[in-house]
């Protein structure tokens, strides 16, 4: 489900796998490798889920943060 009530996006397992693989390859091309730390800052959506799965797939540790955090809280979470 999206942020707005009543809005949802349906994704098949195949679509999720393809998106996850594409994002994983993009992360690797950007130099992210096993053991690296990645912070994901995006709204709840299928791409956010695929981003988390892509990090797990390549062995990168990930943390998810959302826009509802204050600037200080966001900075603390990214540093952690």
C-alpha positions as CSV (number, residue, x, y, z in Angstrom):
1,X,0.0,0.0,0.0
2,X,1.0,3.5,-0.7
3,X,0.9,6.5,1.8
4,X,-2.5,7.5,0.6
5,X,-5.4,5.3,1.9
6,X,-6.9,3.1,-0.8
7,X,-4.0,3.3,-3.1
8,X,-2.1,0.1,-3.7
9,X,0.3,-1.4,-6.2
10,X,0.3,-5.1,-7.0
11,X,3.6,-6.7,-8.0
12,X,4.1,-10.3,-9.0
13,X,7.0,-12.3,-7.6
14,X,8.6,-12.3,-11.0
15,X,8.3,-8.5,-11.3
16,X,9.8,-8.2,-7.8
17,X,12.7,-10.5,-8.6
18,X,13.5,-8.7,-11.8
19,X,13.4,-5.3,-10.1
20,X,15.5,-6.7,-7.2
21,X,18.1,-8.0,-9.6
22,X,18.3,-4.8,-11.6
23,X,18.7,-2.7,-8.4
24,X,21.3,-5.2,-7.1
25,X,23.3,-4.8,-10.3
26,X,23.0,-1.0,-10.2
27,X,24.3,-1.0,-6.6
28,X,27.2,-3.2,-7.6
29,X,28.0,-0.9,-10.6
30,X,28.1,2.0,-8.1
31,X,30.7,0.1,-6.0
32,X,28.5,-1.3,-3.3
33,X,29.8,-4.7,-2.2
34,X,29.3,-7.4,0.5
35,X,29.6,-5.9,4.0
36,X,29.0,-2.3,2.9
37,X,26.4,-0.2,4.6
38,X,23.5,1.3,2.6
39,X,20.8,3.7,3.9
40,X,17.5,3.5,2.0
41,X,15.5,6.8,2.1
42,X,12.3,6.4,0.2
43,X,8.6,6.1,0.8
44,X,6.9,2.7,1.3
45,X,6.6,1.3,-2.3
46,X,7.6,-1.8,-4.3
47,X,11.0,-0.1,-5.2
48,X,11.8,0.3,-1.5
49,X,11.1,-3.4,-0.9
50,X,13.2,-4.4,-3.9
51,X,16.0,-2.1,-2.7
52,X,16.0,-3.9,0.7
53,X,16.1,-7.3,-1.1
54,X,18.8,-6.1,-3.5
55,X,21.0,-5.1,-0.5
56,X,20.4,-8.5,1.1
57,X,21.1,-10.3,-2.2
58,X,24.5,-8.7,-2.6
59,X,25.3,-8.9,1.1
60,X,25.2,-5.2,2.0
61,X,23.8,-4.2,5.3
62,X,20.9,-1.8,4.9
63,X,18.9,0.6,7.1
64,X,15.6,2.1,6.2
65,X,14.6,5.6,7.1
66,X,11.5,7.6,6.2
67,X,10.8,11.3,5.7
68,X,8.9,11.5,9.0
69,X,12.1,11.8,11.0
70,X,13.5,15.1,12.1
71,X,16.9,16.2,10.6
72,X,18.7,15.2,13.8
73,X,17.0,11.9,14.1
74,X,17.7,11.1,10.5
75,X,21.4,12.0,10.8
76,X,21.6,9.8,13.9
77,X,20.0,6.8,12.1
78,X,22.3,7.2,9.1
79,X,25.4,7.3,11.3
80,X,24.2,4.3,13.3
